[in-house]
Amino acid sequence: MIVAIASGKGGTGKTTVAVNLALSLSGDVQLLDCDVEAPNAHLFLQAEPAGHEVVGIPVPEVDGDLCNQCGECSRLCQYNAIAVLGTSVVVFPELCHGCGGCALVCPENAIREVMRPIGVVEEGHARNVHLVQGRLYVGEALVPPLIREVRAKGHEEGMVLIDAPPGTSCSMIAAVRGSDFVVLVTEPTPFGLNDLALAVETVRTLGIPFGVVINRAGSGDDRVKEYCAAESLEILLEIPDDRRIAEAYARGLTLVDAIPDIRPLFASLAAQIEALPPITAERPAEKSLAHVRP
């Protein structure tokens, strides 16, 4: 089963839920940290390193002896990653999305693809958790290809948790797509409610079942609960607004280890996840997101 932990905004406690849920589940769990711009699950799990690999995307390299500056490549590229300037063809690797179209349309076969590193996938083990995380290189902007490489490490069997990037952009879609269930983490604030509604719309469009976790419950107001009631959304867990949680987080400690009376809350969430109906071999088809490039 693949369960994604997502949120409409950053700072809601998504990684806190993902890590403590992983430690509360029975048996071995695989945790995929797909928040590749700021992976931090490893800070709490203290996983023993178990290998890494560099991830790249294919970018064009032009053979000046074969190129006749026809401009077919630049006319095709929707991201202006390749341009014909006089008698030269200039490639802007940072803009390239690695689609390979320029090489296909080149009538002189003057373009070949070379790999440009954009990040690394790292693996480690901590207790019952096999951690896989992506780490985007500083200055890189193209996130989904690295997320897809992290997702590709997911096991076919057993429990797989995904710590998704915050928001509802293409990076979140790349992490959540293909999941069997999504846990949406929010907070009882106006910003939390606004971004929860965006996340709900996104996950509904994808056609994935989901539930809500409210972090810092007891602070803010009741509008998130009222929204969940009006939309018939199940609240899976409420994590109290407790200073001890903030202190444990600041020390890099897991809540289930640092605060004994918090452990039953995550055990309850784990039981709800494990009690979900079994997933068939064929996952339900997702609806398309026409406004989001995969």
C-alpha positions in Angstrom: 0.0 0.0 0.0 1.3 3.5 -0.9 0.2 6.3 1.5 1.2 9.9 0.8 1.4 12.5 3.5 0.8 15.9 1.9 -0.2 19.4 2.7 -1.4 22.6 1.0 1.3 24.7 2.7 4.7 24.2 4.3 5.2 24.1 8.1 2.1 22.2 9.0 4.0 19.2 10.4 3.9 16.9 7.4 7.3 15.4 8.0 6.5 15.0 11.7 3.4 13.0 10.8 5.3 10.9 8.2 8.2 10.0 10.5 6.1 9.2 13.6 3.6 7.3 11.5 6.4 5.2 10.0 7.7 4.3 13.5 4.2 3.4 14.7 3.3 1.0 11.9 3.8 -2.7 12.4 6.4 -4.4 10.3 8.9 -2.9 8.0 8.1 0.4 6.3 9.6 2.3 3.4 9.6 6.1 3.8 10.2 8.0 0.6 11.1 11.6 1.3 10.0 13.4 -1.9 10.4 16.9 -0.5 13.7 17.0 -2.5 14.3 20.7 -2.1 14.4 20.4 1.7 14.5 16.7 2.8 14.6 16.4 6.6 13.2 13.0 7.6 16.8 11.8 8.0 17.3 14.3 10.8 14.8 12.6 13.0 15.4 9.0 12.0 19.2 9.1 12.1 19.3 6.5 9.4 22.5 4.5 8.7 23.6 5.3 5.1 23.0 2.5 2.6 24.1 3.9 -0.7 23.3 6.8 -3.1 23.1 7.5 -6.8 23.3 10.6 -8.9 20.3 11.5 -10.9 20.4 13.6 -14.1 18.2 14.6 -17.1 19.2 14.4 -20.8 20.1 17.8 -22.3 21.1 18.5 -25.9 24.6 18.8 -27.2 24.9 20.3 -30.7 27.6 19.1 -33.2 28.6 22.4 -34.9 30.0 20.5 -37.9 26.7 18.9 -38.7 24.3 21.7 -37.7 23.0 23.9 -40.5 21.2 26.4 -38.2 17.7 25.5 -39.6 16.1 26.4 -36.3 13.8 23.4 -36.1 15.0 22.6 -32.6 14.4 26.1 -31.2 10.9 26.3 -32.8 10.0 23.1 -31.1 11.3 23.9 -27.6 8.5 25.4 -25.4 11.0 26.3 -22.7 13.5 28.4 -24.8 16.3 26.0 -23.8 17.9 26.0 -27.2 18.2 29.0 -29.6 19.8 29.7 -33.0 21.8 32.9 -32.8 23.4 33.7 -36.2 25.6 30.8 -37.1 25.6 29.3 -33.6 23.2 27.2 -31.6 23.1 28.0 -27.9 21.8 25.6 -25.3 20.6 26.7 -21.9 20.8 23.5 -19.8 19.0 25.0 -16.8 15.9 25.6 -18.9 15.9 22.1 -20.5 13.2 19.7 -19.4 14.8 16.7 -21.0 12.0 15.8 -23.4 14.4 14.9 -26.3 12.2 16.6 -28.9 15.0 18.7 -30.3 17.1 15.6 -31.1 14.1 14.0 -32.8 13.3 16.9 -35.1 16.8 17.7 -36.1 17.0 16.9 -39.8 20.8 16.7 -39.8 21.1 14.5 -36.7 23.3 17.1 -35.2 22.0 16.9 -31.7 22.8 14.2 -29.1 21.7 14.0 -25.5 24.1 14.1 -22.6 23.2 13.7 -18.9 23.2 16.7 -16.7 23.2 15.9 -12.9 20.4 17.6 -11.0 20.5 15.8 -7.6 21.1 12.6 -5.7 18.9 9.8 -4.3 20.1 8.5 -0.9 19.1 5.4 1.0 19.4 4.5 4.7 17.9 2.3 7.4 16.7 3.1 10.9 14.8 0.6 13.1 11.9 -0.7 11.0 12.2 2.1 8.4 14.0 2.0 5.0 14.5 5.6 4.1 14.9 6.9 0.6 15.3 10.6 0.0 16.0 12.9 -2.9 18.3 15.8 -2.5 18.1 18.5 -5.3 21.4 20.2 -6.1 21.5 23.9 -5.1 20.4 26.1 -7.9 18.4 23.5 -9.7 14.8 24.2 -10.5 13.4 21.1 -12.1 12.0 19.0 -9.3 9.7 16.3 -10.7 12.4 14.2 -12.5 14.2 13.7 -9.1 10.9 12.9 -7.3 10.1 10.3 -9.9 13.5 8.6 -9.3 12.7 8.5 -5.6 9.3 7.1 -6.3 10.9 4.5 -8.5 12.6 3.1 -5.5 9.3 2.2 -3.9 8.6 -1.4 -3.1 5.9 -3.2 -5.0 4.7 -4.9 -1.7 4.4 -3.8 1.9 3.8 -0.3 3.3 5.3 2.6 1.5 4.9 6.2 3.0 5.6 9.2 0.9 6.6 12.6 2.5 5.4 14.9 -0.3 6.5 18.4 -1.0 4.2 21.1 0.3 1.7 23.0 -1.9 -0.2 21.8 -4.9 2.2 22.4 -7.7 3.7 19.9 -10.2 6.2 18.6 -7.6 3.4 17.6 -5.2 1.5 16.0 -8.1 4.6 13.9 -9.0 5.0 12.7 -5.4 1.3 11.9 -4.8 0.2 10.5 -8.1 -0.3 6.7 -8.0 -0.8 6.6 -4.2 -3.6 4.5 -2.7 -4.4 7.0 0.1 -3.4 10.5 1.0 -3.1 12.0 4.5 -3.6 15.8 4.3 -1.9 17.6 7.2 -3.2 21.1 8.1 -3.4 23.5 11.0 -6.4 25.4 12.4 -5.4 28.8 10.9 -6.8 30.9 8.0 -3.8 30.0 5.9 -4.1 26.3 6.9 -7.8 26.3 5.9 -7.1 28.1 2.6 -4.4 25.7 1.5 -6.2 22.6 2.8 -9.0 23.5 0.4 -6.6 23.7 -2.5 -5.0 20.4 -1.5 -8.5 18.7 -1.2 -9.4 20.0 -4.7 -6.1 18.6 -6.1 -6.4 15.2 -4.5 -10.1 14.9 -5.5 -9.1 15.7 -9.1 -6.5 12.9 -9.0 -9.3 10.6 -7.7 -7.3 9.4 -4.6 -9.1 8.6 -1.3 -7.9 10.9 1.5 -8.3 12.0 5.1 -7.2 14.9 7.2 -4.8 15.3 10.2 -5.1 18.6 12.2 -1.8 19.6 13.8 -1.6 22.1 16.6 -5.2 21.4 17.5 -6.6 23.7 20.2 -4.9 26.8 18.7 -6.5 29.0 16.1 -10.2 28.5 15.5 -12.7 25.9 14.4 -13.0 26.8 10.8 -11.0 23.8 9.6 -13.3 21.5 11.5 -16.3 23.2 10.1 -14.9 22.9 6.6 -14.2 19.2 7.1 -17.8 18.7 8.3 -19.3 20.6 5.4 -17.2 18.7 2.9 -17.7 15.3 4.6 -14.0 14.9 5.2 -12.8 12.4 7.8 -10.5 13.8 10.5 -8.1 11.0 11.1 -6.1 12.6 13.9 -5.8 15.8 16.0 -2.3 16.5 17.3 -2.5 18.9 20.3 -0.8 22.2 20.4 1.8 21.1 23.0 5.0 22.9 23.9 6.7 19.5 24.5 6.2 18.7 20.8 7.9 21.9 19.7 10.8 21.1 22.2 11.2 17.6 20.9 11.1 18.8 17.3 13.8 21.4 18.0 16.0 18.7 19.4 15.5 16.4 16.4 13.6 13.8 18.5 10.7 11.7 17.3 7.5 12.4 19.2 6.7 8.7 19.8 10.0 8.4 21.6 10.2 11.7 23.4 6.5 12.0 24.6 5.0 8.8 25.8 1.4 10.1 25.8 1.7 11.1 22.1 2.5 7.5 21.0 -1.1 6.3 21.3 -2.3 9.1 18.9 0.1 7.9 16.2 -0.7 4.2 17.0 -4.4 5.1 16.4 -3.5 6.7 13.0 -1.4 3.7 12.1 -4.3 1.4 12.9 -6.6 3.4 10.7 -4.1 3.2 7.8 -3.5 -0.5 8.3 -7.3 -1.1 8.3 -7.8 0.5 4.9 -9.4 -1.9 2.4 -6.8 -4.0 0.5 -5.6 -2.5 -2.8 -6.3 -4.5 -5.9 -3.5 -5.2 -8.4 -4.9 -2.6 -10.7 -5.0 0.8 -9.1 -7.9 3.1 -9.9 -7.3 5.4 -12.8 -6.5 9.0 -11.9 -8.2 11.9 -13.5 -6.0 14.3 -15.5 -4.8 17.6 -14.3 -4.8 19.6 -17.5 -3.2 22.7 -15.9 -0.2 20.8 -14.4 2.7 19.4 -16.5 3.7 16.0 -15.1 
